[in-house]
Amino acid sequence: MPLMPGWLYYGLAAIAGLCLGSFAGLLAWRLPRGLPVIAGRSCCPACARPLSMRELAPLVSYVWQRGRCAQCGAPISRRYPLIELAAAVLSVLALWAAGPGVDAVLLALFAIGLLIVIVVDFEFQIIPDTVLIALALLGAAWRYPDLADAGLGMAVGGAVAWVLRLLFSRLRRREVLGLGDVKFFMMAGIWCGIAGLPGFMMVSGVFGILFGLGWRARGGAREFPFGPALSAGLFIVVLSAQLGLVY
């Protein structure tokens, strides 16, 4: 007999996702700017007033304050509620795919880490090493006890990315894959293993083409961040593997 009804598990997953999404938004703001992650209270970017606990409530505070600072009235970026909502959806999806337990927690944290990569790379065209290291450690926990295959996947993924970087940079006479992308491939190899790397590369390539076309259509620069495509591709492959749809 289940400890709780199914809907309650999903409700708790959504609430946990909102809270994790709030922290993800903080990381996505502070990491690329070199700001301390733990030290220092969150404050309004416009008036620098420290936020109260009520104002830090995920999503609820944004709706209650109608998207504006309670003191100076400056608009609050929609990036915060959107990140929180996305994290809640990803947490529920992780629970649906893995069921209640440690695997669901690892999968949710993995998805939210990829969400940080997407936001930071989209805004700054960098992939924070701190997030990649955390995702690699999560991947090692996820793949235990298949750590040998995870290590081989990391080595092969990094080698393939490095060769692609050299090849396409020479053909295009400019940098195509950054070092952050190479490190991402290494982390992806831990999660996918050897068997999952071809699928990851194929799905990420498709997303990369679609994202690149959208980026150019909106008047973006010639070079576009590849992290969002890599993140989407990796999540789909890992989720599909968890559901037994691939390898």
C-alpha positions as CSV (number, residue, x, y, z in Angstrom):
1,M,0.0,0.0,0.0
2,P,1.5,3.4,-1.0
3,L,2.5,5.8,1.8
4,M,0.8,8.7,0.0
5,P,-1.6,9.1,-2.9
6,G,0.0,9.7,-6.2
7,W,-1.3,13.2,-6.6
8,L,0.4,14.2,-3.4
9,Y,3.8,13.0,-4.6
10,Y,3.4,15.1,-7.7
11,G,2.3,18.1,-5.7
12,L,5.3,17.8,-3.4
13,A,7.6,17.4,-6.5
14,A,6.1,20.6,-8.0
15,I,6.7,22.6,-4.8
16,A,10.2,21.2,-4.4
17,G,10.8,22.2,-8.1
18,L,9.6,25.7,-7.5
19,C,12.1,26.1,-4.6
20,L,14.9,24.5,-6.6
21,G,14.0,26.8,-9.5
22,S,14.3,29.8,-7.3
23,F,17.8,28.7,-6.3
24,A,18.6,27.9,-10.0
25,G,17.6,31.5,-10.9
26,L,19.9,32.8,-8.2
27,L,22.8,30.6,-9.6
28,A,22.1,31.6,-13.2
29,W,22.4,35.3,-12.1
30,R,25.4,35.1,-9.8
31,L,27.7,32.5,-11.3
32,P,28.5,34.2,-14.6
33,R,29.0,37.5,-12.8
34,G,31.5,36.0,-10.3
35,L,29.2,36.8,-7.3
36,P,29.2,34.6,-4.2
37,V,26.6,32.0,-4.3
38,I,25.8,31.5,-0.7
39,A,26.9,34.7,1.0
40,G,24.8,37.8,0.6
41,R,21.1,38.2,0.7
42,S,19.0,38.5,-2.5
43,C,18.1,42.1,-3.3
44,C,16.2,44.1,-5.8
45,P,18.6,44.9,-8.8
46,A,17.0,48.4,-9.1
47,C,17.1,49.7,-5.5
48,A,19.4,47.2,-3.9
49,R,17.0,46.6,-1.0
50,P,17.4,43.1,0.6
51,L,14.3,41.0,-0.1
52,S,12.2,39.7,2.8
53,M,11.2,36.0,3.1
54,R,7.8,36.8,1.8
55,E,9.3,38.3,-1.3
56,L,11.4,35.2,-1.9
57,A,8.5,32.8,-2.1
58,P,8.8,31.1,-5.5
59,L,6.3,32.3,-8.1
60,V,3.7,33.4,-5.4
61,S,5.7,36.5,-4.6
62,Y,5.9,37.5,-8.3
63,V,2.2,37.1,-8.7
64,W,1.3,38.9,-5.4
65,Q,3.6,41.9,-6.3
66,R,2.3,41.9,-9.9
67,G,5.8,41.6,-11.2
68,R,7.2,44.7,-9.5
69,C,9.5,45.5,-6.5
70,A,7.4,46.2,-3.4
71,Q,9.4,49.3,-2.6
72,C,10.7,51.0,-5.7
73,G,8.1,49.6,-8.2
74,A,10.8,48.5,-10.7
75,P,9.7,45.6,-12.9
76,I,10.9,42.2,-11.9
77,S,12.4,40.2,-14.8
78,R,10.1,37.4,-16.0
79,R,13.2,35.1,-16.1
80,Y,12.6,34.3,-12.4
81,P,9.1,33.0,-12.5
82,L,9.8,31.3,-15.8
83,I,12.8,29.4,-14.4
84,E,10.8,28.4,-11.3
85,L,7.9,27.1,-13.5
86,A,10.3,25.2,-15.7
87,A,12.0,23.6,-12.7
88,A,8.6,22.6,-11.3
89,V,7.6,21.0,-14.6
90,L,11.0,19.2,-14.8
91,S,10.7,17.9,-11.3
92,V,7.2,16.5,-11.9
93,L,8.5,14.9,-15.2
94,A,11.4,13.3,-13.3
95,L,9.0,11.8,-10.8
96,W,6.8,10.5,-13.5
97,A,9.8,8.9,-15.3
98,A,11.6,7.5,-12.3
99,G,8.9,7.0,-9.7
100,P,9.3,8.0,-6.0
101,G,12.8,7.5,-4.7
102,V,16.4,8.5,-5.1
103,D,16.4,8.2,-8.9
104,A,13.7,10.8,-9.2
105,V,15.7,13.2,-7.0
106,L,18.8,12.7,-9.1
107,L,16.9,13.1,-12.3
108,A,15.2,16.3,-11.1
109,L,18.5,17.8,-10.0
110,F,20.1,16.8,-13.3
111,A,17.3,18.5,-15.2
112,I,17.5,21.7,-13.2
113,G,21.3,21.8,-13.6
114,L,20.8,21.6,-17.4
115,L,18.2,24.5,-17.0
116,I,21.0,26.6,-15.4
117,V,23.3,25.8,-18.3
118,I,20.6,26.8,-20.8
119,V,19.9,30.2,-19.1
120,V,23.6,31.1,-18.6
121,D,24.8,30.1,-22.0
122,F,21.9,31.8,-23.6
123,E,22.6,35.1,-21.8
124,F,26.4,35.0,-21.6
125,Q,27.6,32.4,-24.1
126,I,29.5,30.5,-21.4
127,I,28.9,27.2,-19.5
128,P,29.9,27.4,-15.8
129,D,32.4,24.8,-14.8
130,T,30.8,24.6,-11.4
131,V,27.5,23.4,-12.9
132,L,29.3,20.9,-15.1
133,I,31.2,19.5,-12.2
134,A,28.0,19.1,-10.2
135,L,26.3,17.4,-13.1
136,A,29.2,15.1,-13.5
137,L,29.0,14.1,-9.9
138,L,25.3,13.5,-10.2
139,G,26.0,11.4,-13.3
140,A,28.4,9.2,-11.4
141,A,25.8,8.7,-8.7
142,W,23.2,8.0,-11.4
143,R,25.3,5.4,-13.2
144,Y,26.6,3.6,-10.1
145,P,27.6,0.8,-10.2
146,D,28.4,1.1,-14.0
147,L,31.2,3.6,-13.3
148,A,33.5,1.9,-15.8
149,D,31.2,2.6,-18.7
150,A,30.5,6.1,-17.4
151,G,34.3,6.8,-17.3
152,L,34.7,5.4,-20.8
153,G,31.8,7.5,-22.0
154,M,33.4,10.6,-20.5
155,A,36.7,9.9,-22.2
156,V,35.1,9.1,-25.6
157,G,32.7,12.1,-25.4
158,G,35.5,14.5,-24.7
159,A,37.7,13.0,-27.4
160,V,34.9,13.2,-30.0
161,A,34.1,16.8,-29.1
162,W,37.8,17.8,-29.2
163,V,38.1,16.3,-32.7
164,L,35.0,18.0,-33.9
165,R,36.2,21.3,-32.5
166,L,39.5,21.1,-34.4
167,L,37.9,19.9,-37.6
168,F,35.1,22.4,-37.8
169,S,37.2,25.3,-36.6
170,R,39.7,24.5,-39.4
171,L,36.9,24.2,-42.0
172,R,35.0,27.3,-40.9
173,R,38.2,29.2,-40.0
174,R,36.7,30.2,-36.7
175,E,35.9,28.6,-33.4
176,V,32.7,26.4,-33.7
177,L,32.7,24.5,-30.4
178,G,34.0,26.2,-27.3
179,L,35.9,24.5,-24.5
180,G,32.7,24.6,-22.4
181,D,31.0,22.5,-25.1
182,V,33.9,20.0,-25.0
183,K,33.5,19.7,-21.2
184,F,29.8,19.3,-21.6
185,F,30.4,16.3,-24.0
186,M,32.6,14.8,-21.3
187,M,29.8,15.2,-18.7
188,A,27.2,13.9,-21.1
189,G,29.3,10.8,-21.6
190,I,29.0,10.0,-17.9
191,W,25.2,10.1,-18.1
192,C,24.9,8.4,-21.5
193,G,27.7,5.9,-21.5
194,I,29.1,4.6,-24.8
195,A,25.8,3.3,-26.0
196,G,24.0,6.6,-25.6
197,L,26.6,9.0,-27.1
198,P,25.5,8.6,-30.7
199,G,21.9,9.3,-29.8
200,F,22.9,12.3,-27.8
201,M,25.0,13.7,-30.6
202,M,22.2,13.2,-33.2
203,V,19.5,14.8,-31.1
204,S,21.7,17.7,-30.0
205,G,22.7,18.3,-33.6
206,V,19.0,18.5,-34.7
207,F,18.3,20.9,-31.8
208,G,21.4,22.9,-32.7
209,I,20.3,23.4,-36.3
210,L,16.8,24.5,-35.2
211,F,18.1,26.8,-32.5
212,G,20.7,28.3,-34.8
213,L,18.0,29.0,-37.4
214,G,15.8,30.7,-34.8
215,W,18.8,32.6,-33.5
216,R,19.7,34.0,-36.9
217,A,16.0,34.7,-37.7
218,R,15.8,36.9,-34.6
219,G,18.9,38.8,-35.7
220,G,21.4,37.2,-33.4
221,A,25.1,37.2,-33.9
222,R,26.9,34.8,-36.3
223,E,27.9,32.6,-33.4
224,F,25.2,31.2,-31.2
225,P,25.3,29.4,-27.9
226,F,25.3,25.6,-28.3
227,G,24.6,24.8,-24.6
228,P,20.8,24.9,-24.9
229,A,20.8,22.4,-27.7
230,L,23.2,20.1,-25.9
231,S,21.2,20.3,-22.7
232,A,17.9,19.6,-24.5
233,G,19.4,16.7,-26.4
234,L,21.0,15.2,-23.3
235,F,17.9,15.4,-21.2
236,I,15.8,13.7,-23.9
237,V,18.3,10.9,-24.3
238,V,18.6,10.3,-20.6
239,L,14.8,10.5,-20.0
240,S,14.2,8.1,-23.0
241,A,16.7,5.7,-21.5
242,Q,14.9,5.8,-18.2
243,L,11.6,5.1,-19.8
244,G,13.2,2.2,-21.7
245,L,12.7,3.8,-25.1
246,V,16.4,3.7,-26.2
247,Y,19.5,1.6,-25.6
